[in-house]
Amino acid sequence: MGFLDDSGYLYINGRIKDMIIRGGENIYPKEVEDFLMTHPSIAAAHVVGIPDTRLGERLAAYIKLKADDVLDTEAVKEYCKGKISHFKIPESIEFVPDFPRTVTGKVQ
Protein backbone atom coordinates (compact mmCIF):
# COMPACT_ATOMS: atom_id res chain seq x y z
CA MET A 1 0.00 0.00 0.00
CA GLY A 2 1.30 3.41 -0.81
CA PHE A 3 0.50 6.85 -2.11
CA LEU A 4 2.16 9.85 -3.76
CA ASP A 5 1.86 13.22 -2.05
CA ASP A 6 1.45 16.56 -3.87
CA SER A 7 5.25 16.93 -4.10
CA GLY A 8 5.64 13.55 -5.78
CA TYR A 9 7.06 11.69 -2.77
CA LEU A 10 6.05 8.06 -2.47
CA TYR A 11 4.84 6.84 0.92
CA ILE A 12 4.60 3.09 1.38
CA ASN A 13 2.39 2.12 4.29
CA GLY A 14 3.18 -1.56 4.09
CA ARG A 15 1.83 -4.42 2.07
CA ILE A 16 -1.75 -5.52 2.39
CA LYS A 17 -0.52 -8.86 1.18
CA ASP A 18 2.79 -10.35 0.16
CA MET A 19 1.52 -11.58 -3.18
CA ILE A 20 0.14 -9.89 -6.28
CA ILE A 21 -2.23 -11.90 -8.48
CA ARG A 22 -1.98 -10.84 -12.13
CA GLY A 23 -4.22 -12.75 -14.52
CA GLY A 24 -4.01 -15.89 -12.39
CA GLU A 25 -0.22 -15.69 -11.93
CA ASN A 26 1.13 -15.30 -8.39
CA ILE A 27 3.87 -12.68 -8.12
CA TYR A 28 5.88 -11.88 -5.01
CA PRO A 29 6.91 -8.20 -5.03
CA LYS A 30 10.11 -8.91 -3.07
CA GLU A 31 11.31 -11.25 -5.82
CA VAL A 32 10.84 -8.56 -8.48
CA GLU A 33 12.42 -5.89 -6.23
CA ASP A 34 15.46 -8.08 -5.61
CA PHE A 35 15.86 -8.65 -9.35
CA LEU A 36 15.51 -4.95 -10.21
CA MET A 37 18.21 -4.11 -7.69
CA THR A 38 20.70 -6.26 -9.64
CA HIS A 39 20.75 -3.47 -12.25
CA PRO A 40 23.91 -1.42 -11.70
CA SER A 41 22.02 1.91 -11.80
CA ILE A 42 19.24 1.01 -9.35
CA ALA A 43 19.77 1.85 -5.67
CA ALA A 44 16.33 0.79 -4.42
CA ALA A 45 13.07 -0.56 -5.82
CA HIS A 46 9.57 -1.12 -4.46
CA VAL A 47 6.93 -3.06 -6.36
CA VAL A 48 3.21 -2.85 -5.67
CA GLY A 49 0.03 -4.20 -7.22
CA ILE A 50 -2.27 -1.73 -8.94
CA PRO A 51 -5.93 -2.67 -9.56
CA ASP A 52 -6.65 -3.71 -13.16
CA THR A 53 -10.13 -4.50 -14.48
CA ARG A 54 -8.92 -7.18 -16.89
CA LEU A 55 -6.06 -8.87 -14.99
CA GLY A 56 -7.07 -8.20 -11.39
CA GLU A 57 -3.78 -6.46 -10.63
CA ARG A 58 -0.79 -5.20 -12.57
CA LEU A 59 2.72 -4.38 -11.41
CA ALA A 60 4.01 -0.91 -10.68
CA ALA A 61 7.64 -0.31 -9.73
CA TYR A 62 9.01 2.74 -7.95
CA ILE A 63 12.74 3.03 -8.49
CA LYS A 64 15.44 5.16 -6.89
CA LEU A 65 18.54 5.48 -9.05
CA LYS A 66 22.10 5.65 -7.81
CA ALA A 67 23.64 9.15 -7.73
CA ASP A 68 24.28 10.62 -11.18
CA ASP A 69 22.88 7.55 -12.99
CA VAL A 70 20.30 7.92 -15.75
CA LEU A 71 17.79 5.27 -16.77
CA ASP A 72 14.42 5.29 -18.51
CA THR A 73 11.43 2.98 -18.27
CA GLU A 74 12.15 1.20 -21.55
CA ALA A 75 15.71 0.42 -20.43
CA VAL A 76 14.36 -1.13 -17.22
CA LYS A 77 11.85 -3.26 -19.15
CA GLU A 78 14.54 -4.32 -21.62
CA TYR A 79 16.81 -5.31 -18.71
CA CYS A 80 14.03 -7.55 -17.39
CA LYS A 81 13.27 -9.31 -20.68
CA GLY A 82 14.54 -12.86 -20.77
CA LYS A 83 15.73 -12.68 -17.16
CA ILE A 84 12.41 -12.81 -15.33
CA SER A 85 9.03 -14.11 -16.47
CA HIS A 86 7.19 -11.73 -18.78
CA PHE A 87 4.29 -11.39 -16.33
CA LYS A 88 6.70 -10.19 -13.62
CA ILE A 89 7.95 -7.22 -15.66
CA PRO A 90 6.40 -4.05 -14.20
CA GLU A 91 4.00 -2.34 -16.60
CA SER A 92 4.28 0.98 -14.81
CA ILE A 93 7.67 2.33 -13.73
CA GLU A 94 8.23 5.59 -11.89
CA PHE A 95 11.52 7.05 -10.77
CA VAL A 96 11.53 8.65 -7.33
CA PRO A 97 14.22 10.75 -5.62
CA ASP A 98 13.98 8.78 -2.37
CA PHE A 99 11.70 6.67 -0.21
CA PRO A 100 10.59 8.15 3.13
CA ARG A 101 11.75 5.91 5.97
CA THR A 102 10.89 5.42 9.61
CA VAL A 103 13.52 5.78 12.32
CA THR A 104 14.12 2.04 12.06
CA GLY A 105 14.82 2.31 8.33
CA LYS A 106 11.59 0.79 7.01
CA VAL A 107 9.97 2.45 4.02
CA GLN A 108 6.89 4.40 5.10
Summary of the structure (lengths in Angstrom):
residues: 108
radius of gyration: 13.5
end to end distance: 9.6
largest distance: 39.1
contacts: 284
relative contact order: 0.21
helix: 18%
strand: 38%
